Amino acid sequence: PAVLTILMWQYLPLARGSVMAFQDYKIIGKSIFVGVDNFGNLIVDSYWWASIWNALRYSLLVISLTFLPPMILAVLLQEVPKGKLLFRMIYYLPAVISGLVTMLLWKQFYEPSEFGALNQIVLSIPAVGFVGIGAILMIICFMFARRLAFYRLWGVMTIFIIVGLILFGAVSALAFPVLFPGHESMGEIFSKFFPRLFQTNSEPYRWLFNPNTAMVACVIPMVWAGMGPGCLIYLAALKGIPEDYYEAADIDGATFIDKILFVVFPTLKALIVINFVGAFISSWYHSTGNILVMTGGDAATKTETAGLYIWYKAFTYLNFGPATAAAWMLAFILIGFTVYQLQILSKVEFKNQGASEKK
């Protein structure tokens, strides 16, 4: 019965969709076979490629904001001397809330007036606070880059430097309305720069209506809700790292950052790759519901992803043929990425109690 259920609800619709991609499909009436016209029209459709770009932006934000923080939080929770159970429970609680409820809750937080919950917090922080937070994040990334440069891992070092600069620019941008008003000359800006560092912004942020913040605002609720479960997975994996590794690192004079880079990451490489593949694929498919609730994929906010493009084509305009063709093109993109990642995973060595075997 389980096999028949999977066949009926997954593989039969998949086969039917393969036929629809080559048709001008009609719900009522005769569908016309159009060959590869749906794919050809899609290739020259600028809206489709714009949605692919938006989906890629969304995916990169999801990976950068929801993939690495659980690992960092797991390492920090492992080092907490007391109250570990309490902290784990606190971080896991958001995961028990329904995804739709989470998005609607944060949509209320993003109220674009001065009475919005998030705006009340942000508007009370002076410009120097945002610059300072951005600087702290950048310094942390540069600390990792410095240790990687010591071991001459130039490629990974460059990535950490770029990420640090991006984080600094993204957080500091919240202070730009105060520091760089658009109606002043450069001389006036420099003369008033230092006093303005301690001023707060008087205009509320339009989080979901500004194209510079709308996509990030759609991702932040996922960070809030998903950090706890992801943290517990990594925390359980960290328990499996033998203490001998840490003791050997201490004897060699390794720093805390060295232990993370050369003990934790290599040991958890298989789990990291598996979670990375899952996070990347789910970010492309699960973006539809989240963004639909938050912004509706408004073109002005640049948040219409590939999934929303397909959804609107199929269920708003009833263009099932082009929508199915777009779904297949998206699937081919993700299949190629998944195959590449699984090839990397096939070369990973799984070690257990000192013995290793390739799987």
Number of C-alpha atoms within 10 A of each C-alpha: 6 7 7 10 10 11 13 12 10 11 13 12 12 15 10 11 19 16 16 23 25 21 22 18 21 14 9 6 7 9 14 13 15 14 13 13 17 20 20 12 13 18 13 10 11 11 15 19 15 18 22 19 17 20 25 17 18 24 22 15 18 25 20 13 18 22 22 16 18 22 22 14 19 22 17 11 19 13 10 10 7 9 9 12 9 10 13 17 12 10 19 19 13 19 16 10 10 10 16 11 10 18 23 15 12 18 20 13 16 21 19 19 14 17 13 17 15 19 22 16 11 20 18 13 16 17 26 18 20 22 20 14 15 21 19 15 17 21 16 15 20 20 16 19 24 16 16 21 15 10 10 12 13 13 11 14 22 15 13 21 20 16 17 24 18 15 19 21 16 17 18 19 17 19 23 15 15 20 23 17 11 11 8 9 10 10 9 12 16 11 10 12 14 13 10 18 17 14 18 19 20 11 13 17 23 17 22 22 19 14 16 15 17 22 27 19 20 26 22 17 20 19 18 17 22 20 23 23 18 21 24 20 14 19 21 12 15 18 10 12 16 13 10 9 15 16 12 11 17 14 9 9 10 15 12 11 15 16 15 16 15 14 15 19 15 13 21 16 15 18 14 18 16 14 15 17 19 12 17 20 17 13 20 23 17 13 22 22 16 20 24 19 14 22 21 15 24 16 14 12 18 22 30 29 30 26 25 22 20 23 21 17 18 16 11 10 10 15 18 24 28 25 26 27 26 23 19 17 15 17 15 12 10 16 13 10 14 18 12 12 15 14 10 12 17 11 11 16 16 14 11 11 8 6 8 10 9 9 9
